[in-house]
Amino acid sequence: MKAMKPGMSEREVQGIHEFVFKKYQAEYEGYPSIVGEGNNGCILHYIENYKPEISSDKMILMDLGAEYHGYTADVTRTIPVDGVFSDEERAIYDLVYKAQDAAINAAKPGVNIQRDLDRAIARKIINDGLVELGIIESPDDRHLFFPHGLGHHIGLDVHDKGNYDKLEPGMVITIEPGIYIPEGANCDKKWWGIAVRIEDCILITKEGSELLSDLAPRHSDEIEALMKQPSPLDSFILPDLEKGG
Ligand SMILES: [Mn+2]
């Protein structure tokens, strides 16, 4: 987050994450890294990570996880490229955050991921929020702005096998609500190209859950504060190959 700069490529952002994984001696990535700026964030499995220059007026969605000693992580952060959320970006971001936080707080043994956490909590919060923002008309409207499930088991595989009936202590799952508003979507075009997913891994405990990926800030204010700080990578400047170094 501190190293993010307009003008970087999506691939460079991917490289920074993967460098840090290796720095911690992670053997592999748990799955192909997804780094998508602006509208590319709407493409759920966007692994081309091709865009050569990310733009200061966009957000960037980064879904990456290290594989360490056989176990994989699965974490997504979405941040503004220039370090400041626009009003529209913040509205969508904070809504996804609210849905994620509520689902994390409700996760505990006996709870069902799809019925209790996804439909009754996260999806309801998102649908109500989309109505409030005027993006859909009724919370019961059919739409594709949250086109995937809330979470999955994680462990040896990134989408691990597991019991989806009810959570038990010791299970590790992801909680990953998202809102994706592609160019051309049926709503005010001020929302077009905004794509937000926030994904964390939680361990189900006897009483509730423990957030395993809490060192990466999630709240919009925390993200803005962290992005104001300098990064050691700011001075990592390579020779220009075109000029012959
Ligand atoms: Mn996931």
Residues whose N, C-alpha, C, O or C-beta is under 5 A from the ligand:
A	BS01	MN	D74 T174
